[in-house]
Amino acid sequence: EFDMIYPKELREISNRHFTEIEVAIKASELLVTKPGEKILDIGSGTGKFCFVAGAYTEATYTGVDYRKQYIDLCNDLVDRYHFKNVNFIHSDIINIDFKAYNHFYFFNSFEEHANSSSRMDDTKETSTEQFLMYSHFLRNQLDKMPFGTKVVTYYAYSNQIPSSYQLKRIHFDGALKCWEKPSLTYNN
């Protein structure tokens, strides 16, 4: 029912490429511990996670995607439905300052580079090299984040998360995982 806000051609790929509502709600619960936190949706596509999570919590959600047509659609939906805590950026993730955000949501948006059956459309060139480059970039940026940073992944590879993070929660038969960068503790 929620997907009716999207054009027909996007509704047809919803089951594979859009975060389900119950997953978005659980992910937002895992990510947000206090109002006003800033969450980045890495590879937001059509923005479904941001819209659902933004309606459910008092955090600010920013989606970034390199497909301009999706960002234009998302910004139109923000205006049409008066979302106050959701915004979208048309950019490649490598141009985003991760330090501007508290926590991150990642529904393996790089997979289309490793698996041609995962492509959302034909507007972008894909390659295994790009998958590796984006995965390395993500690990590197997350590793630089401060202690307490959380990442919720959905259908992502564990090796895309740096070893400086600990797996804290698993939901939906292991598809949804919450990782946190723990603070250093010293034993006396």
PyMOL commands that set and color helices and strands:
alter all, ss='L'
color gray80, all
select helices_A, chain A and resi 2-5+8-11+14-17+21-31+48-56+68-81+93-95+98-100+111-114+116-118+128-143+158-160
alter helices_A, ss='H'
color red, helices_A
select strands_A, chain A and resi 38-42+60-65+86-90+103-107+150-154+166-171+176-180
alter strands_A, ss='S'
color yellow, strands_A
deselect
rebuild
show_as cartoon
